[in-house]
Amino acid sequence: MSLISIENYQKSIKGNHIYKMSIFAQKVKNMSLSKELETRSNGSCELCEANPANNIYSVPHATGSDLDSNIHLCDKCLAQIEITEELESAYWSAFLPNTMWSEVAAVQVMAWRMLNRFRDETWAHDALEMLYLNEDDLEWAKASGEHLTNVEDNLHRDCNGTLLIGGDSVSLIKDLDVKGSSINAKMGTAVRNIRLDPNNSEFIEGKVDGQNIVILTKFVRKIN
Protein backbone atom coordinates (compact mmCIF):
# COMPACT_ATOMS: atom_id res chain seq x y z
CA MET A 1 0.00 0.00 0.00
CA SER A 2 1.51 3.32 -1.03
CA LEU A 3 1.83 6.33 1.26
CA ILE A 4 -0.85 8.22 -0.65
CA SER A 5 -3.35 5.36 -0.44
CA ILE A 6 -2.71 5.07 3.32
CA GLU A 7 -3.43 8.79 3.72
CA ASN A 8 -6.61 8.46 1.70
CA TYR A 9 -7.64 5.46 3.80
CA GLN A 10 -7.06 7.41 7.00
CA LYS A 11 -9.06 10.36 5.66
CA SER A 12 -11.87 8.00 4.74
CA ILE A 13 -11.92 6.48 8.24
CA LYS A 14 -11.85 9.93 9.83
CA GLY A 15 -14.63 11.20 7.54
CA ASN A 16 -16.80 8.19 8.29
CA HIS A 17 -16.25 8.68 12.03
CA ILE A 18 -17.21 12.36 11.83
CA TYR A 19 -20.32 11.49 9.81
CA LYS A 20 -21.43 8.88 12.36
CA MET A 21 -20.82 11.30 15.23
CA SER A 22 -22.84 13.95 13.41
CA ILE A 23 -25.75 11.54 12.94
CA PHE A 24 -25.55 10.53 16.61
CA ALA A 25 -25.50 14.16 17.75
CA GLN A 26 -28.54 14.94 15.60
CA LYS A 27 -30.45 12.00 17.09
CA VAL A 28 -29.62 13.16 20.61
CA LYS A 29 -30.70 16.70 19.67
CA ASN A 30 -34.00 15.44 18.24
CA MET A 31 -34.67 13.32 21.32
CA SER A 32 -34.02 16.32 23.55
CA LEU A 33 -36.32 18.54 21.47
CA SER A 34 -39.04 15.88 21.52
CA LYS A 35 -38.89 15.69 25.31
CA GLU A 36 -38.98 19.48 25.67
CA LEU A 37 -42.02 19.74 23.37
CA GLU A 38 -43.70 16.88 25.20
CA THR A 39 -43.26 18.75 28.47
CA ARG A 40 -44.45 22.07 27.03
CA SER A 41 -47.51 20.60 25.31
CA ASN A 42 -48.37 17.93 27.90
CA GLY A 43 -48.52 15.54 24.98
CA SER A 44 -51.39 17.36 23.26
CA CYS A 45 -51.48 19.20 19.95
CA GLU A 46 -50.54 22.82 20.56
CA LEU A 47 -53.11 24.07 18.06
CA CYS A 48 -56.30 22.06 18.56
CA GLU A 49 -55.34 21.06 22.14
CA ALA A 50 -57.56 18.01 21.77
CA ASN A 51 -55.64 15.33 19.92
CA PRO A 52 -52.39 13.57 20.90
CA ALA A 53 -49.32 15.27 19.46
CA ASN A 54 -47.44 12.83 17.23
CA ASN A 55 -45.46 15.29 15.11
CA ILE A 56 -42.75 17.91 15.54
CA TYR A 57 -43.42 20.73 13.09
CA SER A 58 -40.76 23.34 12.37
CA VAL A 59 -42.57 26.61 11.68
CA PRO A 60 -41.00 27.98 8.46
CA HIS A 61 -38.85 31.13 8.43
CA ALA A 62 -38.00 30.94 12.14
CA THR A 63 -34.79 32.46 13.47
CA GLY A 64 -34.96 31.38 17.12
CA SER A 65 -33.89 28.24 18.95
CA ASP A 66 -35.19 24.79 18.08
CA LEU A 67 -37.70 24.79 20.93
CA ASP A 68 -38.93 28.28 20.08
CA SER A 69 -39.36 27.51 16.37
CA ASN A 70 -41.08 24.12 16.65
CA ILE A 71 -44.55 23.10 17.74
CA HIS A 72 -46.17 19.81 18.69
CA LEU A 73 -48.98 18.82 16.31
CA CYS A 74 -51.54 16.07 15.88
CA ASP A 75 -51.87 14.23 12.57
CA LYS A 76 -55.01 16.16 11.61
CA CYS A 77 -53.54 19.65 12.11
CA LEU A 78 -50.37 18.67 10.27
CA ALA A 79 -52.34 17.33 7.29
CA GLN A 80 -54.36 20.54 7.17
CA ILE A 81 -51.28 22.78 7.38
CA GLU A 82 -49.44 20.86 4.67
CA ILE A 83 -52.67 20.56 2.65
CA THR A 84 -52.52 16.82 2.15
CA GLU A 85 -56.29 16.83 2.67
CA GLU A 86 -59.13 19.27 2.06
CA LEU A 87 -59.02 22.35 4.28
CA GLU A 88 -61.86 22.36 6.81
CA SER A 89 -62.98 25.75 8.05
CA ALA A 90 -65.32 24.24 10.65
CA TYR A 91 -62.43 22.27 12.12
CA TRP A 92 -60.25 25.36 12.65
CA SER A 93 -63.04 27.70 13.75
CA ALA A 94 -63.68 25.43 16.73
CA PHE A 95 -60.35 26.23 18.40
CA LEU A 96 -58.18 28.82 16.62
CA PRO A 97 -59.94 31.84 18.21
CA ASN A 98 -58.78 30.42 21.56
CA THR A 99 -55.36 28.91 20.84
CA MET A 100 -54.24 32.03 18.99
CA TRP A 101 -53.67 33.50 22.45
CA SER A 102 -51.04 30.88 23.28
CA GLU A 103 -47.97 32.12 25.15
CA VAL A 104 -45.82 30.20 22.65
CA ALA A 105 -44.80 32.52 19.80
CA ALA A 106 -44.55 29.70 17.25
CA VAL A 107 -48.13 28.66 18.00
CA GLN A 108 -49.34 32.24 17.60
CA VAL A 109 -47.49 32.58 14.30
CA MET A 110 -49.00 29.36 12.98
CA ALA A 111 -52.46 30.43 14.17
CA TRP A 112 -52.06 33.76 12.34
CA ARG A 113 -51.10 31.97 9.12
CA MET A 114 -54.01 29.54 9.33
CA LEU A 115 -56.45 32.36 10.07
CA ASN A 116 -55.24 34.08 6.92
CA ARG A 117 -56.12 31.00 4.88
CA PHE A 118 -59.72 31.52 5.97
CA ARG A 119 -59.64 35.32 6.16
CA ASP A 120 -62.66 35.70 3.86
CA GLU A 121 -64.81 33.98 6.47
CA THR A 122 -66.30 36.06 9.28
CA TRP A 123 -64.93 34.02 12.17
CA ALA A 124 -61.34 34.20 10.86
CA HIS A 125 -61.57 37.87 9.89
CA ASP A 126 -62.83 38.77 13.37
CA ALA A 127 -60.08 36.71 15.02
CA LEU A 128 -57.39 38.42 12.95
CA GLU A 129 -58.78 41.81 13.95
CA MET A 130 -58.28 40.88 17.61
CA LEU A 131 -55.00 38.97 17.43
CA TYR A 132 -51.93 40.94 18.44
CA LEU A 133 -48.38 39.84 17.59
CA ASN A 134 -45.28 41.74 18.57
CA GLU A 135 -43.24 43.24 15.75
CA ASP A 136 -40.75 40.37 15.45
CA ASP A 137 -43.40 37.64 15.53
CA LEU A 138 -45.56 39.48 13.01
CA GLU A 139 -42.58 39.72 10.67
CA TRP A 140 -42.02 35.98 11.14
CA ALA A 141 -45.70 35.25 10.46
CA LYS A 142 -45.75 37.38 7.30
CA ALA A 143 -42.62 35.74 5.91
CA SER A 144 -44.76 32.86 4.59
CA GLY A 145 -46.84 35.20 2.42
CA GLU A 146 -50.07 33.56 3.58
CA HIS A 147 -51.70 37.00 3.88
CA LEU A 148 -50.89 37.93 0.28
CA THR A 149 -52.22 34.89 -1.56
CA ASN A 150 -55.35 32.82 -1.76
CA VAL A 151 -54.35 29.28 -0.81
CA GLU A 152 -57.01 27.89 -3.14
CA ASP A 153 -55.19 29.39 -6.13
CA ASN A 154 -52.23 27.09 -5.49
CA LEU A 155 -54.16 23.85 -5.08
CA HIS A 156 -54.16 21.18 -7.78
CA ARG A 157 -57.62 19.74 -8.45
CA ASP A 158 -58.87 17.12 -10.90
CA CYS A 159 -61.79 17.42 -13.33
CA ASN A 160 -64.24 16.91 -10.45
CA GLY A 161 -62.60 19.44 -8.17
CA THR A 162 -61.01 16.75 -5.99
CA LEU A 163 -57.75 17.78 -4.30
CA LEU A 164 -54.62 16.23 -5.80
CA ILE A 165 -51.42 15.70 -3.84
CA GLY A 166 -48.02 14.42 -4.86
CA GLY A 167 -47.97 10.64 -5.16
CA ASP A 168 -51.63 10.31 -6.15
CA SER A 169 -52.79 8.16 -9.05
CA VAL A 170 -55.10 9.54 -11.73
CA SER A 171 -56.75 8.33 -14.90
CA LEU A 172 -57.16 10.25 -18.15
CA ILE A 173 -60.71 11.27 -19.03
CA LYS A 174 -59.97 11.68 -22.75
CA ASP A 175 -57.44 10.65 -25.38
CA LEU A 176 -54.41 12.93 -25.33
CA ASP A 177 -51.69 13.45 -27.92
CA VAL A 178 -48.31 14.05 -26.30
CA LYS A 179 -46.58 16.98 -27.98
CA GLY A 180 -43.16 16.16 -29.41
CA SER A 181 -43.87 12.44 -29.20
CA SER A 182 -45.69 9.70 -31.08
CA ILE A 183 -47.48 8.70 -27.88
CA ASN A 184 -51.25 8.86 -27.83
CA ALA A 185 -52.42 8.46 -24.25
CA LYS A 186 -55.82 6.76 -24.30
CA MET A 187 -58.78 7.65 -22.12
CA GLY A 188 -58.69 5.56 -18.95
CA THR A 189 -54.89 5.31 -18.89
CA ALA A 190 -53.67 5.29 -15.29
CA VAL A 191 -50.90 7.70 -14.34
CA ARG A 192 -49.40 6.77 -10.99
CA ASN A 193 -47.26 8.64 -8.47
CA ILE A 194 -47.92 12.04 -10.00
CA ARG A 195 -45.84 15.12 -9.22
CA LEU A 196 -47.37 18.57 -8.83
CA ASP A 197 -46.02 21.53 -10.77
CA PRO A 198 -45.06 24.00 -7.99
CA ASN A 199 -45.46 26.95 -10.35
CA ASN A 200 -48.79 26.15 -11.99
CA SER A 201 -51.76 24.50 -10.27
CA GLU A 202 -53.17 23.41 -13.65
CA PHE A 203 -50.25 21.10 -14.41
CA ILE A 204 -49.15 17.73 -13.06
CA GLU A 205 -46.38 15.43 -14.22
CA GLY A 206 -46.39 11.66 -14.58
CA LYS A 207 -45.28 8.74 -16.70
CA VAL A 208 -47.21 7.33 -19.66
CA ASP A 209 -45.60 4.44 -21.56
CA GLY A 210 -42.39 5.08 -19.62
CA GLN A 211 -42.16 8.70 -20.70
CA ASN A 212 -42.51 11.69 -18.38
CA ILE A 213 -45.25 14.01 -19.58
CA VAL A 214 -47.05 17.12 -18.39
CA ILE A 215 -50.84 16.82 -18.11
CA LEU A 216 -53.54 19.40 -17.51
CA THR A 217 -55.43 18.64 -14.30
CA LYS A 218 -58.77 19.19 -16.05
CA PHE A 219 -58.10 16.03 -18.10
CA VAL A 220 -57.59 13.68 -15.17
CA ARG A 221 -59.66 12.01 -12.45
CA LYS A 222 -58.21 10.93 -9.12
CA ILE A 223 -58.42 7.17 -8.63
CA ASN A 224 -56.93 6.62 -5.18
N, C-alpha and C positions, 0 to 999 in steps of 0.2 A: 504494500500500500504506500503510495507516494505521500510526501509531506502535504501537498495541496489537498489530496483526497481526505487525509486525516483531519485537516482543518475544516473542510466542508462537512465532514461527519460530525465533528464537535459542534459546529454551528447548527447543524440539523437537530442534534440532541438538545442543545440549549434552546433553540426556537420551539421545539415540541414541548419542552418543560415549561417555558413561559406561557405558551398557549394553554396548556392544561391548568396552570395556576390561574390564568385569567378566567377560564371557564369556571373554576372552583370559586373564585372570588365573586363572580357574577351570581352564582347560585346562592352563596351565603348572603349576598346583598339582597337578592330577591326574597329569600326566606325571611330576612329581617324586616323588609318592607311589608311583606304579607302579614307578619305578626303585628306590626305597628298599625296597619289598616284594620286588622281584626279587632284590635283593642279600641281604636277610635270609633269604629262603626258598630261594635258589639255584634259583629257577624251579620248585620243586616245591610241591605242596599242603602247607600247614602242618598239616593234620590227618592225612591218610592217608600223606603223605610218599612216595607212590608215583607219583601221576599228575601231569602238567604242570599248573601253576597258571595258569588262564586268566581268573580272576575276582578282583576286589577286593571283599571282603565287609566291610561296616561292622557290627561287633558291636553290636547294639542296647543302648541305655542307657549308653553310654560317656561319660566326662567328660574323658578325656585327649586328647592330641594325635592328629592324623590317623594317624600311623604306629602309635601305641600302641593305637588303637581299631579298626584294620583288620587283616584277615588275608588271605593269599593262598590261594585255594581252587581245586580242580579242579571240573569240571562235575558230576561224580558227587556229591561232598560238598555242593556248593551245592544240587543238586536234592533231596537228602535233608534238608538243613536247612530249606529252604523248602517241603518236602513237596509237590513237584510230581511225585513218584513214590512208590511204596510204600516205607515204611521197612524197611530190611534189617538186622536185628540181627546176622547173621553178618558182614556187611560191616564194621560198626563194631567188633565184638568183636575183629577181627583186628589193630586198631592203636590204638584209644583207650586201652587200659591202658598203652600206652607213650607216646603223644604227649601224654597228660594231664600229663606231667612237663616239658613244654616250658618254656623260660625266658621265653617270651613270654606275658605275662598274658592277652592277648586270646585266645590259643590255649587256655590253661588254662580260661578262662571258658566258651568255646564247648564244650570237652570236657566240662566239668561239666554244662552244659545238655543235651548229647546223652546223657550217661550217665543223666541223670534221665528221659529219655524211655523208657529201657529198664530203669529201676530195679527192676522186678519180676523181672528175669532175674538169675540168680546172678552172672554175670560182671560186670554193670554195678553191682550192689549191692556186690560185693566191692571193685570199683575205687573207688566213692564212699567206702567206709569208709577207704580208704588215702589218697585224694587230700586234700592240704592246700592251702587258699587263704588268703592273708592276709586280714585283716578287710575292707579296701577292695575287694579283688577278689571276695570272697565276696558282699559287698553288691551289687556289679555283677552277678554271676552270678544272684543271686536276684531281681534286678529284673525278669527276664522272666517269673517265675512258673512256670517249667517244673517246679519241684519241688512245686507245689501242685495241679497238674492232670494229668489223664491225656490225653495228646495224642490218643489214639484217640477221645475224646469229642468232639473238635472237627473231626473229619474228615467230609467229605461222601461218602457211598457210595451207589451205585445199588442196584437191587433184587437184584443178584447179589453185592453186597459190593465191587464194583470202585470204586477211588478216583476221585472226581470233582475236577477242578480248574477254575478259572475259564477260560472260553474253550472248554471241551469242547462236543461236540454229543451230544445224547441223543434217544432216541425214547420215546414214551409206550407203556406196556404195557397200557393200558386206556383206554376212553373217559372223558373227564373233563368235567364241567360247570364252567364258570368262574363263580364267584360274582359277582353284580352285573353280569353280562354275558349276552348271548344266545349267546355262543360255546360250542360243544360241540367240544372237542378230541378228535379220533378216535384210537383206538389206532393206533400206527405213525407218528403225526405227528412229524416231526423238529423239535427245538428246538435251534437253533445258538447258539454263543457265549454259553453260560450264565454267570450270575453267582452266586456263592455268598453265602448269607446269613451274614454274620460273627457273628451272634448266635444262630443256630440251625442245627445241622448237618443237620437234617431238611428244610430248605427250600433251594430254588434259584430263581432268577428267569430268565425268558427270554421270547421273543416267540412268540406263536401268532396267526396272522392279523393281524399288525401290532400286536398289543396285548401290553403287558408283563403277565405273570402270574406268580404264585408257585405252584410245584409241589412236592409232596412227593417226596423222593428215592426213596421206595419204589415210586413209580409210573413210574420212568424206567429206561432201560437205556442205558449208554454205547455210542456207535456210532463213536467215533474214537479 
